[in-house]
């Protein structure tokens, strides 16, 4: 998966932290304003289809051209409860 994405969230935040105030840092900050909403929508969708995602951390959140992707569902589980 990392071959088709730009970087994971941990790498993105580390790069951002290394930058001094200026236009490059300002441009990198812009996507961070949208990403929380994207993550909330993605997790909400997973819950709608009865998948419970465990252990979500920055290395499992990927960035590709400004889009946010969640990866590594090895410990995700179906949390479907029959009525």
Phi and psi in degrees as a GROMACS rama.xvg file:
@    title "Ramachandran Plot"
@    xaxis  label "Phi"
@    yaxis  label "Psi"
@TYPE xy
-65.7253  -16.6155  UNK-2
-71.0728  -21.6607  UNK-3
-107.758  0.806257  UNK-4
-115.342  161.113  UNK-5
-74.901  -48.0238  UNK-6
-171.31  166.154  UNK-7
-90.3166  169.135  UNK-8
-62.3485  -34.5045  UNK-9
-62.5627  -47.3524  UNK-10
-62.3771  -40.9164  UNK-11
-60.6715  -47.5138  UNK-12
-68.3696  -35.7425  UNK-13
-65.0311  -41.6615  UNK-14
-64.5331  -42.1819  UNK-15
-61.67  -44.3035  UNK-16
-63.1055  -28.9987  UNK-17
-77.8628  -15.3674  UNK-18
-84.8894  141.651  UNK-19
-79.2566  163.055  UNK-20
-56.1066  136.891  UNK-21
161.106  -175.846  UNK-22
-62.4862  -37.9469  UNK-23
-65.9799  -43.8903  UNK-24
-64.3228  -41.2724  UNK-25
-59.6263  -43.4286  UNK-26
-66.0492  -36.8236  UNK-27
-70.7262  -24.6289  UNK-28
-74.4167  -28.9006  UNK-29
-54.8434  -50.2204  UNK-30
-61.8114  -28.9182  UNK-31
-62.3345  -22.9635  UNK-32
-72.6713  -26.9575  UNK-33
-93.4787  -30.1425  UNK-34
-59.4318  -38.7165  UNK-35
-58.071  -41.9847  UNK-36
-63.5833  -40.1856  UNK-37
-62.8306  -43.5703  UNK-38
-64.4852  -41.8739  UNK-39
-62.1494  -43.8512  UNK-40
-63.0381  -42.0641  UNK-41
-64.3516  -44.9052  UNK-42
-66.968  -38.6471  UNK-43
-60.3142  -42.351  UNK-44
-62.4217  -44.8361  UNK-45
-58.1877  -41.0115  UNK-46
-67.4379  -36.0898  UNK-47
-62.0683  -35.9288  UNK-48
-94.3049  17.4974  UNK-49
66.2036  36.7707  UNK-50
-113.493  125.611  UNK-51
-102.545  114.213  UNK-52
-89.421  119.929  UNK-53
-103.495  158.283  UNK-54
58.5253  47.5313  UNK-55
-79.8229  119.915  UNK-56
-140.028  165.925  UNK-57
-54.2366  -32.7392  UNK-58
-72.685  -11.3576  UNK-59
-106.12  5.71802  UNK-60
-109.951  117.618  UNK-61
-107.284  152.781  UNK-62
-119.978  129.949  UNK-63
-138.168  107.436  UNK-64
54.6723  37.3349  UNK-65
89.4352  -7.54414  UNK-66
-93.2192  153.14  UNK-67
-109.773  131.563  UNK-68
-125.745  141.781  UNK-69
-103.399  136.481  UNK-70
-133.538  177.757  UNK-71
62.4842  77.6718  UNK-72
-97.1791  25.0294  UNK-73
-58.5537  -32.8482  UNK-74
-112.085  14.7613  UNK-75
-73.7711  152.026  UNK-76
-141.002  154.745  UNK-77
-72.8892  122.725  UNK-78
-112.592  32.5474  UNK-79
-65.8257  129.722  UNK-80
-117.882  119.301  UNK-81
-76.8945  144.827  UNK-82
